[in-house]
């Protein structure tokens, strides 16, 4: 999971500080999430999925399908 949240942030050309601000946490806390040094709380996981327009399953490594399924947009 941790490499995926870093890769998504980098793909969006966002800094750790920018993501941390959107998540209402410090840059250091967010950095610890990316490095796997701190467990990502459920509410942060959900918010990351929303910010990156993906699913929590993708973030958790349960699927390699990055996009939100079309039927969820109905």
C-alpha positions as CSV (number, residue, x, y, z in Angstrom):
1,X,0.0,0.0,0.0
2,X,2.7,2.5,0.9
3,X,4.4,2.7,-2.5
4,X,1.0,3.2,-4.1
5,X,0.1,6.3,-2.0
6,X,3.5,7.7,-2.8
7,X,3.2,6.9,-6.5
8,X,-0.3,8.4,-6.7
9,X,0.9,11.6,-5.0
10,X,3.9,11.9,-7.4
11,X,1.6,11.2,-10.4
12,X,-0.5,14.1,-9.3
13,X,2.6,16.3,-9.0
14,X,1.8,17.1,-5.3
15,X,4.2,17.4,-2.5
16,X,3.8,15.6,0.8
17,X,3.0,19.0,2.4
18,X,0.2,19.6,0.0
19,X,-1.4,16.2,0.6
20,X,-0.9,16.5,4.4
21,X,-2.8,19.8,4.3
22,X,-5.7,18.2,2.4
23,X,-5.7,15.4,5.0
24,X,-5.4,17.8,8.0
25,X,-2.2,16.3,9.3
26,X,1.4,17.2,9.4
27,X,3.9,16.6,6.6
28,X,5.8,14.3,9.0
29,X,2.8,12.2,9.7
30,X,2.0,11.8,6.0
31,X,5.6,11.0,5.3
32,X,5.4,8.2,7.9
33,X,2.3,6.8,6.1
34,X,4.2,6.7,2.8
35,X,7.2,5.0,4.4
36,X,5.0,2.5,6.2
37,X,6.2,3.7,9.6
38,X,2.7,4.5,10.7
39,X,-0.5,2.7,10.1
40,X,-2.9,4.6,7.9
41,X,-6.2,5.2,9.7
42,X,-9.4,4.1,7.9
43,X,-10.7,7.7,7.5
44,X,-7.3,8.8,5.9
45,X,-7.4,5.7,3.6
46,X,-10.9,6.7,2.4
47,X,-9.9,10.3,2.0
48,X,-6.8,9.3,0.0
49,X,-8.9,7.2,-2.3
50,X,-11.3,10.1,-2.8
51,X,-8.4,12.6,-3.5
52,X,-6.8,10.3,-6.1
53,X,-10.1,9.1,-7.6
54,X,-9.4,5.5,-6.9
55,X,-10.6,2.8,-4.6
56,X,-9.5,1.7,-1.2
57,X,-9.0,-1.8,-2.7
58,X,-6.4,-0.3,-5.0
59,X,-4.6,1.5,-2.2
60,X,-4.6,-1.7,-0.1
61,X,-3.2,-3.8,-3.0
62,X,-6.3,-6.0,-3.3
63,X,-6.6,-5.1,-6.9
64,X,-4.4,-3.7,-9.6
65,X,-7.3,-1.9,-11.2
66,X,-6.7,1.8,-10.4
67,X,-9.9,3.4,-11.8
68,X,-13.2,3.5,-10.0
69,X,-15.7,1.0,-11.5
70,X,-18.1,2.6,-14.0
71,X,-21.1,1.2,-12.2
72,X,-20.1,3.3,-9.1
73,X,-20.7,6.5,-11.0
74,X,-24.3,5.8,-11.7
